[in-house]
Amino acid sequence: MRLFVAVLALACAVAAAPYAQTRKTPPKKRPAPPPAATAGVSRVQAEIVCPSELGIGVTTKRQFCDVLTGRDPAAGVLVTIPPHRGPVTLSFELHNRHTYSEDLVEANRAFRQYTATIGVLTMDNTLVDRAVIRSEFRTARDLFDRISGGAGPGGVKAVAPSGTEFISMTLPANVGEQVSLLGEKLTVVRPDGTDNFTSDGRPIATVSNVMVEYRPGPAPRKTPARPPVRKS
């Protein structure tokens, strides 16, 4: 009898073991993820004032705006900064300018190496940062795009953007309502020599895809005009 009871107890324990092993502790609830760092941030195509427009790209359909050398920020490519809170991120693509010649390409004399330097300035002529584009041209494949509206084959202009460099920089919170893209210098290396250009008013590079990223803020308050003082 005792043997029978022991065998029965052992069988019950073995039968219950799988159920004990499969019972799991319910998972703990994970904390909610923190809000994304980009919450409330707007990224928009910038409004620009272009003093020297190169034209519209045939392939990209972008507006290409030449950057001129100079010392006065008002003469540069003016980028509007919307009302914002905190710093602003400015980004754009910087390109060199190349005058395309099929004859030079066929004669294997078309090589050019361009290095253009531009500055990003506030309207009180404070330098925020610099941007540099270096690229080489040998054949038409080195062009970034062609510009419509010219007299060349296919209705394109001879001058075209060559190479591309993505530029991104942080502007301070007190940057103001506009910044200026202004050219500093251009170096062109040819098979027969090197040229440097720094004189005012010369297009040394071109920009496209200008964007601003910011946290929207209230528009700056304008001081009300004072009434004229009447003389007695």
C-alpha positions as CSV (number, residue, x, y, z in Angstrom):
1,M,0.0,0.0,0.0
2,R,2.8,2.4,0.9
3,L,4.5,1.6,-2.4
4,F,1.4,2.4,-4.3
5,V,0.9,5.8,-2.6
6,A,4.6,6.7,-3.3
7,V,4.3,5.8,-7.0
8,L,1.0,7.8,-7.3
9,A,2.7,10.9,-5.7
10,L,5.7,10.6,-8.0
11,A,3.4,10.4,-11.1
12,C,1.5,13.5,-10.0
13,A,4.7,15.5,-9.5
14,V,6.0,14.5,-13.0
15,A,2.7,15.5,-14.6
16,A,2.6,18.9,-12.9
17,A,6.3,19.7,-13.8
18,P,5.7,20.9,-17.4
19,Y,3.0,23.3,-16.2
20,A,5.3,24.8,-13.6
21,Q,8.1,25.2,-16.2
22,T,5.9,27.0,-18.8
23,R,4.4,29.5,-16.4
24,K,6.1,32.8,-17.1
25,T,6.3,36.1,-15.2
26,P,4.3,38.8,-17.1
27,P,6.7,41.2,-18.8
28,K,7.3,44.6,-17.2
29,K,5.9,47.6,-18.9
30,R,8.6,49.6,-20.7
31,P,8.6,53.3,-20.0
32,A,7.3,55.5,-22.7
33,P,10.1,56.7,-25.1
34,P,11.1,60.4,-24.6
35,P,9.7,62.9,-27.1
36,A,11.8,63.1,-30.3
37,A,14.4,65.8,-30.3
38,T,13.0,67.2,-33.5
39,A,9.5,67.7,-32.1
40,G,8.3,71.1,-33.0
41,V,11.1,71.7,-35.5
42,S,10.3,73.1,-39.0
43,R,12.5,72.5,-42.0
44,V,11.5,74.6,-45.0
45,Q,12.9,75.8,-48.3
46,A,14.5,79.1,-47.6
47,E,13.3,82.4,-49.1
48,I,16.3,84.0,-50.8
49,V,17.1,87.2,-52.6
50,C,19.4,86.3,-55.5
51,P,21.4,89.2,-57.0
52,S,22.7,87.0,-59.9
53,E,20.5,84.1,-60.9
54,L,22.3,81.4,-62.9
55,G,19.0,79.7,-63.9
56,I,16.9,76.6,-63.5
57,G,18.5,73.1,-63.7
58,V,17.3,71.0,-66.6
59,T,17.4,67.7,-64.5
60,T,17.0,68.8,-60.9
61,K,14.6,71.7,-61.6
62,R,16.4,73.6,-58.9
63,Q,17.1,77.3,-58.8
64,F,20.8,78.0,-59.0
65,C,22.0,81.3,-57.6
66,D,25.5,82.7,-58.1
67,V,27.5,83.8,-55.2
68,L,29.4,87.0,-55.9
69,T,32.7,88.1,-54.2
70,G,32.4,91.3,-52.1
71,R,32.7,92.9,-48.7
72,D,29.1,94.2,-48.2
73,P,26.6,91.5,-46.9
74,A,23.8,93.4,-48.7
75,A,25.4,92.4,-52.0
76,G,25.3,88.6,-51.3
77,V,22.7,86.0,-51.6
78,L,20.3,87.0,-48.8
79,V,18.6,84.1,-46.9
80,T,15.5,85.0,-44.8
81,I,15.5,83.5,-41.3
82,P,11.9,83.0,-40.1
83,P,10.8,84.0,-36.5
84,H,12.4,81.4,-34.3
85,R,13.4,80.2,-30.8
86,G,16.9,79.1,-30.2
87,P,19.6,78.4,-32.8
88,V,18.8,77.9,-36.5
89,T,20.3,75.3,-38.9
90,L,21.1,76.6,-42.4
91,S,22.0,74.1,-45.1
92,F,22.6,74.4,-48.9
93,E,24.5,72.7,-51.7
94,L,27.5,74.6,-53.0
95,H,28.8,74.1,-56.5
96,N,31.6,75.4,-58.7
97,R,30.8,77.2,-62.0
98,H,32.2,75.8,-65.2
99,T,32.0,77.2,-68.8
100,Y,31.5,74.1,-70.9
101,S,33.3,73.8,-74.2
102,E,32.8,70.7,-76.4
103,D,35.9,71.6,-78.4
104,L,38.2,71.7,-75.3
105,V,36.8,68.3,-74.2
106,E,37.5,66.7,-77.6
107,A,41.0,68.2,-77.7
108,N,41.6,66.8,-74.2
109,R,42.3,70.3,-72.8
110,A,39.2,70.9,-70.7
111,F,40.7,70.0,-67.3
112,R,40.0,72.5,-64.5
113,Q,40.3,72.2,-60.8
114,Y,38.1,74.7,-58.9
115,T,38.4,75.7,-55.2
116,A,35.8,78.3,-54.2
117,T,35.5,79.8,-50.7
118,I,32.4,81.7,-49.5
119,G,31.4,83.2,-46.1
120,V,28.1,83.2,-44.3
121,L,27.7,86.6,-42.6
122,T,25.1,88.4,-40.5
123,M,23.9,91.7,-41.9
124,D,26.2,93.6,-39.5
125,N,29.1,91.9,-41.3
126,T,29.9,89.3,-38.6
127,L,31.3,86.1,-40.1
128,V,29.3,83.0,-38.9
129,D,31.2,80.4,-40.8
130,R,32.9,79.6,-44.1
131,A,32.2,77.0,-46.8
132,V,34.5,75.5,-49.4
133,I,33.8,73.5,-52.6
134,R,36.6,71.8,-54.5
135,S,35.9,69.8,-57.7
136,E,37.5,68.9,-61.0
137,F,36.2,69.0,-64.5
138,R,37.3,66.8,-67.4
139,T,34.2,65.7,-69.3
140,A,30.4,66.5,-69.4
141,R,29.9,63.7,-66.8
142,D,31.5,66.0,-64.2
143,L,28.7,68.6,-64.5
144,F,26.1,68.5,-61.7
145,D,23.4,69.8,-64.0
146,R,22.8,71.9,-67.1
147,I,21.0,75.3,-67.0
148,S,18.0,75.9,-69.3
149,G,17.5,79.1,-71.3
150,G,20.7,79.2,-73.3
151,A,21.7,79.2,-76.9
152,G,23.7,76.0,-76.8
153,P,22.5,72.6,-78.1
154,G,19.3,71.6,-76.4
155,G,18.7,75.1,-75.3
156,V,21.2,75.1,-72.4
157,K,23.6,77.7,-71.1
158,A,27.4,77.2,-71.5
159,V,27.9,78.0,-67.8
160,A,26.8,75.1,-65.5
161,P,27.2,73.9,-61.9
162,S,30.1,71.5,-61.5
163,G,30.6,69.3,-58.4
164,T,28.5,69.6,-55.2
165,E,29.3,69.9,-51.5
166,F,26.5,69.7,-48.9
167,I,27.0,72.5,-46.3
168,S,25.2,72.6,-42.9
169,M,25.9,75.1,-40.1
170,T,24.3,76.3,-36.9
171,L,23.3,80.0,-36.7
172,P,23.0,81.6,-33.3
173,A,19.6,82.4,-31.9
174,N,20.2,86.2,-32.2
175,V,21.2,85.9,-35.9
176,G,18.5,88.3,-37.0
177,E,16.1,88.2,-39.9
178,Q,18.6,87.5,-42.7
179,V,22.1,86.1,-43.4
180,S,24.2,86.7,-46.5
181,L,26.2,84.2,-48.6
182,L,29.2,86.2,-49.9
183,G,32.1,85.1,-52.0
184,E,35.7,85.4,-50.8
185,K,38.0,83.8,-53.4
186,L,38.3,81.4,-56.3
187,T,41.3,79.4,-57.4
188,V,41.3,77.8,-60.9
189,V,44.0,75.3,-61.9
190,R,44.4,74.7,-65.6
191,P,46.9,72.6,-67.5
192,D,48.8,75.7,-68.4
193,G,48.7,77.6,-65.1
194,T,46.7,78.8,-62.1
195,D,44.4,81.8,-61.6
196,N,43.1,83.4,-58.4
197,F,40.1,85.7,-58.3
198,T,39.1,88.0,-55.4
199,S,37.9,91.2,-57.0
200,D,34.4,92.4,-56.0
201,G,31.3,91.4,-58.0
202,R,32.7,88.3,-59.6
203,P,30.5,85.1,-59.5
204,I,32.8,82.4,-58.0
205,A,30.3,79.7,-57.0
206,T,26.6,78.9,-57.2
207,V,24.2,77.5,-54.6
208,S,21.0,75.4,-54.7
209,N,18.6,73.7,-52.3
210,V,18.9,76.3,-49.5
211,M,17.0,75.1,-46.4
212,V,16.4,76.4,-42.9
213,E,15.6,74.3,-39.8
214,Y,14.2,76.1,-36.8
215,R,11.8,76.1,-33.9
216,P,9.0,78.6,-34.7
217,G,8.8,81.5,-32.4
218,P,7.0,84.8,-32.2
219,A,7.7,87.5,-34.6
220,P,10.0,90.2,-33.2
221,R,8.2,93.1,-31.6
222,K,8.4,96.3,-33.5
223,T,8.9,99.5,-31.6
224,P,5.9,101.8,-32.3
225,A,6.8,105.0,-34.1
226,R,6.8,108.0,-31.9
227,P,4.4,110.8,-32.9
228,P,6.2,113.9,-34.2
229,V,7.0,116.6,-31.6
230,R,5.1,119.7,-32.3
231,K,7.0,122.9,-31.9
232,S,5.2,125.7,-30.1
